[in-house]
Each structure stands twice: as C-alpha cells, then as structure tokens.
C-alpha cells in the first residue's frame, strides 16, 4: 500500500525508538560514527508527549523534528 495513515507511522517510529534504546539497537545510535537514526531522521514524526514522559529530543537532538 502506497499510503499509510500518520498514526500507524508514528507507532512504528515509536517502536523503532524503543528498539534503538536496547542493546540490539546500539549500532543505530553509536556516536563514534554518524548516528544512523539522526543521519536519516528515522523518527522525525514522533510528536511531543506521544511517549508520555519520554522526550525523544533528549536522546536524538540532531534530528529536525516535524512537530
């Protein structure tokens, strides 16, 4: 399907964010290389307070978020 609703995309990006915080996601967030999540802005559509108390900007400050 070419079109996907925004909330579905947001939930997938939130899941990707949480995965990046685990040991398995470490290669995606390493700072010694360019952080791949920030380089490709993979989570730029997560709105503020979507994850409750967790602010993704505290973890990935180089992303130009859309919200």
Number of C-alpha atoms within 10 A of each C-alpha: 3 3 5 8 7 11 11 10 14 17 15 13 17 19 12 15 21 12 14 17 13 9 8 9 14 13 13 18 19 13 11 6 9 12 17 14 20 19 12 11 15 15 23 19 18 24 15 14 10 13 13 7 8 11 14 21 14 8 13 18 10 13 17 13 17 9 8
